[in-house]
Structures are given as structure tokens and as C-alpha cells.
């Protein structure tokens, strides 16, 4: 599964593990992505989205209809 939020576009970032001796090795900071199902009245069906924790809050504030319209405008898949 792609670790990308469909609403905010947030992707993993990269950095280093830093040991006690300050040796650096590469690591990856993953986004807290969850699968969430919403009922969309305009489509007449449920939609499963991959959302970050912040993306879920955006849906709560703006509403699922507005978010789905933005995703479709960008050409994203639902």
C-alpha cells in the first residue's frame, strides 16, 4: 500500500538513526495512513480512502462531498 494521504498528499520523509556514538544510518519516517470508509450521498456508494490522521480531520471539517470533489478534480481514483 502506498504510504500517501489522498487528501493532504503527505508522503514519507527520510532522515537518520543517530546512535550513541553518532553514527548515522538511513531511516524513513512513515505517515500515519489509515483506510477509512465514507458514505458519499452524491455518488450513492461508500468510498474507501487512504488518509493520514490530519486528512481525517480535514474530512471532518470540510465534509466528505467537498473532499471527494477535490480528489476527482485532481484526477485521483476513488
N, C-alpha and C positions, 0 to 999 in steps of 0.2 A: 504494500500500500504506500502510495506517495505521501510523504510527511509534509503536505502543503495544505494550508487552510483555503477553502474555496471562497471565503468571504473576504478575509484580510490579505490573502496572498502570502502570508508568513511562511518562510521556509527555514530549514535547519541552518544554523550558523556554526562556524568552526573556530577552534581555539586550541589550547594546550592543557594537558595534565601537567602540573608542576609538582615534582616530588620534593621531599625534604632537602635533597641535595641540589635542587633547582634544575634538574634535567627535565627538558620539555619533550613530551610526546604528543602527537596529534590526537584530538578528540573532537566529538561532534555534539553540539547542543541541539537536541531534538525539540520540536514544537509539540505541545500537549494537544495532539489531534485526536478527536473522538468522532465516531459515526453517530449521527443524530437524525431521527426521522421526524418530519413535519408534515402535517396535512395542509395542502395548498388548495383552497377552495376554487381559485380561478382555473387550475388545471384539473380539478376533480380527482386528485390522487395524492398519495403520500410521496414525499421526496426524501431520499437519504443523502445527507450532505456530510462531507469531512470537514469538521470545524475545529478551530482552536478554542480554548476557553474564552478568549476575548471575542472570537467570532460568534459564540453562543450568546454572549451579552449583546452584541450588535444586533442579532436577530431579535432578541427580547425588546430592545429599544425601538428599532425601526419597523419591525414586523416582517413576517416571512414573505409576504407579497412583494414588498419593496426589494428585499434581498434577492429573491428569485428573479425579479425583473432585471436587476443589475448583472447577475450571473449570465442570464440569457443574452443581454446586450453585449457582454464581453465575448460571447460565443462559447461559454462553458457548458459542460454536459450536466444534466440533472438526472 
